[in-house]
Amino acid sequence: MSNPVDYRPRPGEIPTAPGVYRFRGPDRRVLYVGKAKNLRARLSNYFAPLRTLHERTRRMVTTATSVEWTVVGSDIEALQLEYTWIKEFEPPFNIKFRDDKSYPYLAVTLADEAPRVMVTRNHRIKGAKYFGPYPKVWAVRETIDLMIKAFPIRTCSDSSYKRAMDSGRPCFPGQIGRCGGPCSGRVSIAEHREIVGQFVAFMASHDRSVITRMRKQMQDAASAQDYEVAATLRDRVLALEAVLEKSAVVLPESVNSDLFGIEHDELAAAVQQFIVRGGRIRGVRSWVVDKELDLGLAELVDSVLQSAYENDEPPGEIIVPELPDDSEALEQWLRGMRDGRAVRLRTARRGDKAALLQTATLNAKHTLAVYKTRRAGDFVARSQALADIQEALGLDEAPLRMEGYDVSHLAGTNIVASMVVFEDGAPKKNHYRRFSIPEYADDTEALYQVLMRRLAHIDDDQDEPDPEAGRPGKFAYRPNLLVVDGGQPQVAAAARALADSGVEGIAVCGIAKRLEEIWLPGDDFPVILPRTSDALFLFQRLRDEAHRFAISYQRQKRRRDIGSVLGEIPGLGPRRVQSLLRHFGSVARLKAAEADAVAEVPGIGPVLAETIVKALRAPAPEGGVPIEAPDEEAAADAR
């Protein structure tokens, strides 16, 4: 581990101009690449006192042994150089795109003598026009099947086309009516290119005027009694209508935009891109990003857009959840990919675009949840996580049974705690337990009480599982590791409980949420696990599950409390109590409501409404506490 002071440049040496900087490791490998409008101001942030830095930034600067920079003329040049160096050096502390899967596109090979339409994942076909991406290959094939009914163009392979043109015999797809190229003998090369042009124009705009023209031609052919031509045009109109029906209209037809929904946590981010052309969703992309440093949403947007348009041309409008600081430079960079045509970055706060962005964000949230679930369900990854925890904490054996603890309360009332159990790295929900705590001094004292109660039963014979009953005992089995939510104070309380209870052979640690670091009893410095390690992921899952279980129990107690108070009001039965809580959504809203608003609830008259309001606003009895705090949800979630 290096000391940043040893390689910190003198402030006067660092220019104040825009530029790109690189941190290098002891082997001269580039660890991180970043850009800045003011290099001196930006780099000074990395050389602040180590205790003030985020843990991931602290790990990067202590791993690096040197820093260098390159001055450029403008923000847009800094953006371009940063992008180039990230692709060239692949720095480990920059964002990594885990999901490197490619998406299928519909491509038209315009550079060929007789262009063909095809399904491909190759972005580098010379002269090709691409449409998509599509979520699945079958979606591209379905679109092609419909489109070639309206625009019969070539679908056969290059070898089949060459063989057919040399022999004068149609290719096999042409013989069965699946290929409309010159090899079929029905059109010339010039006529075929004209049809290809119509195909590309319709795919690019989904212009309904094409259908209108075909309908008129069909009617003219029918009036001239040319029924075969009229039937062919009818089939083409039906095919185009089917293509349009496959693409739902979500925005006005003049809208050509890309929308990016992003959901992220401490370790990863999921991105959902909706590609809207002509007001219709023409394609969807989804990928997961690994976060090594602590990046905010705006910085994520910057990196996501650089990746999204690495091979694709951006549209004129890009809608993102939050604008990055260098949005103007980013717009200029994207404009260069559109041959100088304008690109506008914007957010959407209301209207149809905001609703569609919310849908994309919900999809991103689902993608992140699926990614975490699959990672948690990987037995090999869980086994590696347990082995890594054993090594990192210096345990004699892998912690096959881990118990996580968290305390929750609302302004010192309804104090509860949770115990969750992970066996072999997976939740054991029938072993979860919850605790009510009658007296409260602070979180550490509450945690001490809970662990003393749990440890008192650690070796009780009566707590062993009952095979005949088919269920575990009160606490089931002895854990290998106790994990508490918090840092040094919480770990010290847990260690004190172990010492006072006389229980030996159980390890204890804490995970601090802000920096995601692991604390051991008596240590002055935490254990730092790699940000992408399965061991840290397992600790986080255990901590988050304990928090969720404690919060859910605490809310149950609050609901029972307010329900009992309401139930004491004459004329209010269980059904009316539920109707009140369902109507207002929370106790805070119910307490703040006037009698007229309460009377709007079905079954509640004006007189009863007055009685309810008076009961809820009555002062608490001496020595008591209010029924609920006005900011109940925020306070509970903060816990």
C-alpha positions, 0 to 999 in steps of 0.5 A: 500500500502506497502513501499518496503523499509520496507521489502528490504533485505540488499544487503549482505544478498542476494546470488549471486547464481542462484535461485528462488524468491517469493514476498508475500502479507500481507496475505502471498499469493505468488504474483509473482515467478521469477528465476534469474542467480544472485539473488542479481543482479535481486532482486536489480532491484525491489528495485530501486526508485519507480519512475524508475520502470514500473507501473506494477512492482511498483504496485507489489512491493508496494502490496507485504510485503516480499520477499524470495528466494531459492538457487539452483545449476544451471539454469536448477534447477531454471527453474524447481523450478519456473515452479513448484511454478507457477503451485502450487501457481498461482501467480496473477502477473505471466502470466495467460493463459486465454484460458484454452480450451482443444484441441482434439487429436487422441489417440491409447490405446496401453496399452489395450489388443486390442488397439483402436483408439479414439478422446479424450481431456484427456491427462492422458490415461495410455499407450496411444499414442497421435497425434495432437492436431487438430483444430476441432473434425471433423478433428480428426474423418475425419482422423480416417475414412480415416486411418481405411480404410488402417489399420482396427483397433478397434474403438468400446468402451471398454464395446462394446468390452468386450460384443462382446468378451464374447458373440462371436458376433461382436460389432455393429461397427464391423457388419457394417464394422467400427471396425477391432478389434478382436471382429469383428472375422476377426483377432486375438489379435496378428494380430490386434496389428501388424496392430496397430503398422503399424497404429502408425508408419505411423501416427508418420512419414507419411512415403510414403514407407508404400504406396510403399510397399502396391502398390507392394503387390497389384501388386503381388496380381493382378499378382497372380489373387487374385483380392479381396486382390488386391482390398483391398490393392488398397483401403488402398493405396487410403486412405493413399494418402488421409491422406497425401493430407490432410496434406500440405507439408510445409517443407522437410520430415525430419523436425519435429519442433514446430513453435510459432508465438506470437503477444502481446501488453501491456495487452495480448499476442496471441500464435499460435503453428504450429506442423510440423511432417514429413514436414507437419503441423500435428496440430495447437494450439492457446491461449491468455495470460494475461500479468500482468507485463511488459514482453518482447518477450523473457520473453513471449517465456520462459513462453509460452514454459513452458505451451505448453509442460506441457503435451506434449513431445517437438520435437527436434527443436522448432522455436521461434520469439526470444530466451530467456536469459536462452535458454540453461537452457530451452533446458535442461529442455525440454530435460528431457521431451524427455527422454534425447534426444536433444532439440534445440531452435532457431530462423528463419530469412530466408527460408521456416521456417521463412516464416512459422513462419511469417504465424504463427505470422499472425495467432497470430495477427488475434487471438489477434484482434478477442479476443479484438473485442469479448471483446469490443463487450461484452455489460456486459463488456462495462457496467462494464467498464463504472461503473469502470471508474465512480468509479475510476475518482469519476464521478457523473454518468457513462460516457455514451458519451466519446470523445477522442482527439489526435494531429498528425504532421510531423516535425511541418507540416501538423498539424491535430487533431482528435475527436473520440466518444464512446457511451455506450463503443462502437465507434460512427463513424458517430460522429467522427470529424477531425481538421486542425491546421494552427499554431503550437507551441507544442502539448499542444497548438494544443490540447488547440486550438482544444478543444476551437473550439469544446467547442465553439459549446457545447450548440449551438441549430444549432448543435442539430441533424436534424431528417429530415436530418437523421444525427447528427449536427456538434458535436451532443451531449454534452460529459460526459468525454473528454479523451486526449492522454498524461499525465499531460501537455496534461490534464492541456491544456484540463482543461484550455480549459474547464475553458476558454470556461466557460463550466461546468459539463464535466470531463477530463482525460488523458491516458499516453501511456508508463505506461497506467496510467490515469491522472486527472487535478491537481493531483500529482499522476495518477489513476492506473487501474488493468491491466486486467480491462475492464475500462483500456481496454476501455480507450486504445481502445478510445486512439488508435482509436483517434491516428489511426484517426489522423494519417490517416488524417495527411497522407491524407494531406501529400499525397495531398501536394506532389500530388499538387507539382507533379501536377504543373510539366508540363506533369504530370497529376493525373494518372502519379502522382498516378503511381509514388506514387504507384511505389515507395511506399512513397514520401521519396523513390521518392525523393531519386530516381535518374532520371533513376529509375523515368524513369522506371515508365510507362508513364514517359520518361527520360526528364520528369524524370529529370524534376521531380527530379529537382522539388522535390529536389529544395530548399523550398521557404523562410519561407517554409518547405520541402515537406516531411521529409525523415523519414516520416512514422517513424515520423508519427507513433511516433506521 
